[in-house]
């Protein structure tokens, strides 16, 4: 009989390399990079603010806050945001494999929802053979059955595929929510500066031409702060929606696998 380890190229059952769990110097310096990047971008935004390019100035402030929150990971966050916003794909291969495996199981087990929203499974014969796409998750599940493990162990493996993408979505949404919450405050700061400047210029003779620039500063800063806040909030919401879809896929896949194990169905990899 062949060793199950040789049929598990995904490496899930291999001994975890301790070096992968150690905090890298790059990760440790992310906070410093974020702080320095925030200060640099804020200085550039200040130049645009002085030259009355308020839209660009507030954009710079928002990017500075994003750099402060993410450090050197800002490029990854922006790429992830574009992927989530303009496509339906998951951000990690493991999440895509989970979705692919679920789609195959839904077809084999005829999964469906009843009127009450409860998940129903079509009749499954004892010892039936279930052929699933060739991917690391399916190979891990095959290894679980070969080692005579219970459903709880299969659920643990599926959770390891799910949690990686879940953490990524949560982290991205939290960073975008942080910028969304901070931008109105910076807009309010610009508004206060504009009002202070306007009151300082008041004299015995007040004309519209004299106070218009300061009033424009106050109103534009408030407007742009709210606009950028809304944009980041919308993007964060997309991550939240994608996370809910991932949660649904994970729960459904666990339910389908439980039916498989209860009926002693044999999972096979499609050739």
C-alpha positions as CSV (number, residue, x, y, z in Angstrom):
1,X,0.0,0.0,0.0
2,X,1.4,3.4,-1.0
3,X,2.2,6.0,1.7
4,X,-0.6,8.6,1.9
5,X,2.1,11.3,2.2
6,X,3.2,10.6,-1.3
7,X,-0.4,11.4,-2.5
8,X,-0.5,14.7,-0.8
9,X,1.6,17.2,-2.9
10,X,0.0,20.2,-1.2
11,X,2.2,19.6,1.8
12,X,-0.5,20.1,4.4
13,X,0.7,17.2,6.5
14,X,4.4,18.1,6.3
15,X,6.1,19.4,9.4
16,X,5.6,23.2,9.5
17,X,8.8,25.1,8.9
18,X,9.4,27.2,12.0
19,X,11.0,29.9,10.0
20,X,7.7,30.7,8.4
21,X,6.2,31.5,11.8
22,X,9.0,33.9,12.8
23,X,8.3,37.6,12.4
24,X,10.5,38.9,9.6
25,X,12.4,42.1,9.8
26,X,10.4,43.5,6.9
27,X,7.2,43.0,8.9
28,X,8.7,44.5,12.0
29,X,9.7,47.6,10.1
30,X,6.2,48.1,8.5
31,X,5.2,50.5,11.2
32,X,8.3,52.7,10.7
33,X,7.7,52.7,6.9
34,X,4.1,53.7,7.4
35,X,5.0,56.6,9.7
36,X,7.7,57.9,7.4
37,X,5.6,57.5,4.3
38,X,2.6,59.2,6.0
39,X,4.8,62.2,6.9
40,X,6.3,62.5,3.4
41,X,3.0,62.3,1.6
42,X,1.4,64.7,4.1
43,X,4.2,67.2,3.3
44,X,3.5,66.9,-0.4
45,X,-0.3,67.3,0.2
46,X,0.5,70.4,2.2
47,X,2.1,72.0,-0.8
48,X,-1.0,71.4,-2.9
49,X,-3.1,72.7,0.0
50,X,-1.1,76.0,0.0
51,X,-1.5,76.3,-3.8
52,X,-5.3,75.8,-3.3
53,X,-5.4,72.5,-5.1
54,X,-7.7,71.1,-2.4
55,X,-8.9,68.0,-4.3
56,X,-5.3,66.8,-4.9
57,X,-4.4,67.8,-1.3
58,X,-7.1,65.7,0.2
59,X,-6.3,62.8,-2.1
60,X,-2.7,63.0,-0.8
61,X,-4.0,63.0,2.8
62,X,-6.1,59.9,2.1
63,X,-3.1,58.1,0.5
64,X,-0.9,59.1,3.4
65,X,-3.4,57.6,5.9
66,X,-3.5,54.4,3.9
67,X,0.3,54.2,3.9
68,X,0.3,54.8,7.7
69,X,-2.2,51.9,8.2
70,X,-0.6,49.4,5.8
71,X,3.1,50.3,5.6
72,X,4.9,48.5,2.8
73,X,1.7,46.5,2.1
74,X,-0.1,49.4,0.4
75,X,0.7,48.0,-3.1
76,X,-0.9,44.7,-2.2
77,X,-3.9,46.4,-0.7
78,X,-4.5,48.6,-3.8
79,X,-4.2,45.6,-6.1
80,X,-6.5,43.6,-3.9
81,X,-9.0,46.4,-3.9
82,X,-9.1,46.6,-7.7
83,X,-9.4,42.8,-8.0
84,X,-12.3,42.7,-5.5
85,X,-14.1,45.8,-7.0
86,X,-13.9,44.8,-10.6
87,X,-14.0,41.0,-10.5
88,X,-15.7,38.2,-8.7
89,X,-12.5,36.3,-8.0
90,X,-11.2,35.5,-4.6
91,X,-7.8,36.9,-3.6
92,X,-6.0,33.7,-2.6
93,X,-5.6,30.4,-4.5
94,X,-6.9,28.4,-1.5
95,X,-10.2,30.3,-1.4
96,X,-10.6,29.7,-5.2
97,X,-9.9,26.0,-4.6
98,X,-12.6,25.9,-1.9
99,X,-15.1,27.5,-4.2
100,X,-14.1,25.1,-7.0
101,X,-14.6,22.1,-4.7
102,X,-17.9,23.3,-3.5
103,X,-19.2,23.8,-7.0
104,X,-18.4,20.2,-7.9
105,X,-20.0,18.9,-4.7
106,X,-23.1,20.9,-5.3
107,X,-23.5,19.2,-8.6
108,X,-22.8,15.7,-7.3
109,X,-24.9,16.0,-4.1
110,X,-27.6,18.2,-5.7
111,X,-27.4,20.7,-2.9
112,X,-30.4,23.1,-2.7
113,X,-32.2,25.4,-0.3
114,X,-35.7,24.8,0.8
115,X,-38.3,27.5,1.5
116,X,-37.1,28.0,5.0
117,X,-33.5,28.5,3.8
118,X,-32.3,25.1,5.1
119,X,-29.7,23.3,3.1
120,X,-31.0,20.0,1.6
121,X,-28.9,17.3,0.0
122,X,-30.1,14.8,-2.6
123,X,-30.0,11.1,-1.8
124,X,-26.5,9.7,-1.4
125,X,-25.8,6.0,-1.6
126,X,-23.7,4.4,1.0
127,X,-20.1,4.0,-0.2
128,X,-20.7,6.1,-3.3
129,X,-17.7,7.5,-5.2
130,X,-17.6,11.2,-5.4
131,X,-15.2,12.6,-8.1
132,X,-13.9,16.1,-7.5
133,X,-11.5,18.4,-9.4
134,X,-7.8,17.9,-9.0
135,X,-6.7,20.6,-6.6
136,X,-4.7,20.6,-3.3
137,X,-7.9,20.8,-1.1
138,X,-9.4,17.7,-2.7
139,X,-6.1,15.8,-2.4
140,X,-5.9,16.7,1.3
141,X,-9.5,15.4,1.8
142,X,-8.5,12.2,0.0
143,X,-5.6,11.8,2.4
144,X,-7.9,12.3,5.4
145,X,-10.1,9.4,4.2
146,X,-7.1,7.2,3.5
147,X,-5.9,7.8,7.1
148,X,-9.4,6.9,8.4
149,X,-9.9,10.3,10.0
150,X,-13.3,11.7,11.1
151,X,-15.2,14.6,9.7
152,X,-13.8,17.0,12.3
153,X,-10.4,16.6,10.8
154,X,-11.7,17.3,7.3
155,X,-13.5,20.4,8.6
156,X,-10.2,21.6,10.2
157,X,-8.5,21.3,6.8
158,X,-11.2,23.2,5.0
159,X,-11.0,25.9,7.7
160,X,-7.3,26.3,7.0
161,X,-8.1,27.1,3.4
162,X,-10.9,29.4,4.4
163,X,-9.2,31.4,7.2
164,X,-6.3,32.7,5.0
165,X,-8.6,34.6,2.8
166,X,-10.8,35.6,5.7
167,X,-7.9,37.3,7.4
168,X,-6.9,39.1,4.2
169,X,-10.4,40.4,3.7
170,X,-10.8,41.5,7.3
171,X,-7.4,43.2,7.3
172,X,-8.1,45.1,4.0
173,X,-11.6,46.2,5.2
174,X,-10.2,47.4,8.5
175,X,-7.6,49.6,6.8
176,X,-10.1,51.1,4.4
177,X,-12.5,51.7,7.2
178,X,-9.8,53.5,9.1
179,X,-9.2,55.9,6.2
180,X,-12.9,56.4,5.7
181,X,-13.4,57.4,9.3
182,X,-10.4,59.8,9.4
183,X,-11.0,61.7,6.2
184,X,-14.0,63.7,7.4
185,X,-11.9,64.9,10.3
186,X,-9.2,66.2,8.0
187,X,-12.0,67.8,5.9
188,X,-13.2,69.5,9.1
189,X,-9.7,70.7,9.9
190,X,-9.6,72.4,6.5
191,X,-13.0,73.9,7.2
192,X,-11.9,75.3,10.5
193,X,-8.8,76.8,8.9
194,X,-10.9,78.4,6.2
195,X,-13.3,79.9,8.8
196,X,-10.4,81.2,11.0
197,X,-8.8,82.9,7.9
198,X,-12.2,84.4,7.0
199,X,-12.8,85.9,10.4
200,X,-9.2,87.2,10.6
201,X,-9.8,89.1,7.3
202,X,-13.0,90.8,8.6
203,X,-12.7,94.5,9.0
204,X,-14.8,97.6,8.8
205,X,-15.4,97.0,5.1
206,X,-16.3,93.5,4.1
207,X,-16.9,92.4,0.5
208,X,-17.8,89.1,-1.0
209,X,-14.6,89.1,-3.0
210,X,-12.6,89.4,0.2
211,X,-14.1,86.4,2.1
212,X,-14.9,84.2,-1.0
213,X,-11.5,82.4,-1.0
214,X,-11.7,81.5,2.7
215,X,-15.3,80.3,2.4
216,X,-14.4,78.2,-0.7
217,X,-11.6,76.6,1.3
218,X,-14.0,75.7,4.1
219,X,-16.6,74.2,1.9
220,X,-14.3,72.4,-0.5
221,X,-12.3,70.7,2.3
222,X,-15.6,69.5,3.9
223,X,-16.9,68.3,0.5
224,X,-13.7,66.4,-0.5
225,X,-13.3,64.9,2.9
226,X,-16.8,63.4,2.7
227,X,-16.3,62.3,-0.9
228,X,-13.1,60.4,-0.2
229,X,-14.6,59.0,3.0
230,X,-17.5,57.6,1.0
231,X,-15.2,56.1,-1.7
232,X,-13.1,54.3,0.9
233,X,-16.2,53.1,2.7
234,X,-17.7,51.7,-0.5
235,X,-14.4,49.8,-1.2
236,X,-14.4,48.4,2.3
237,X,-18.0,47.3,1.9
238,X,-17.0,45.3,-1.2
239,X,-14.5,43.3,1.0
240,X,-17.3,42.8,3.6
241,X,-19.6,41.4,0.9
242,X,-16.9,39.1,-0.5
243,X,-16.3,37.9,3.1
244,X,-20.0,37.0,3.5
245,X,-19.9,35.0,0.3
246,X,-16.8,33.2,1.5
247,X,-18.5,32.4,4.8
248,X,-21.5,31.0,2.9
249,X,-19.2,28.8,0.7
250,X,-17.3,27.5,3.8
251,X,-20.5,26.6,5.7
252,X,-22.0,24.9,2.7
253,X,-18.9,23.0,1.9
254,X,-18.6,21.7,5.5
255,X,-22.3,20.6,5.4
256,X,-21.7,18.8,2.1
257,X,-18.6,17.0,3.4
258,X,-20.4,16.0,6.6
259,X,-23.0,14.3,4.4
260,X,-20.2,12.5,2.5
261,X,-18.6,11.2,5.7
262,X,-21.9,10.2,7.2
263,X,-22.7,8.0,4.1
264,X,-19.1,6.7,3.8
265,X,-18.8,8.3,0.3
266,X,-15.3,7.9,-1.1
267,X,-13.8,11.1,-2.5
268,X,-11.7,10.6,-5.6
269,X,-9.6,13.0,-7.7
270,X,-10.7,13.4,-11.3
271,X,-8.0,12.3,-13.7
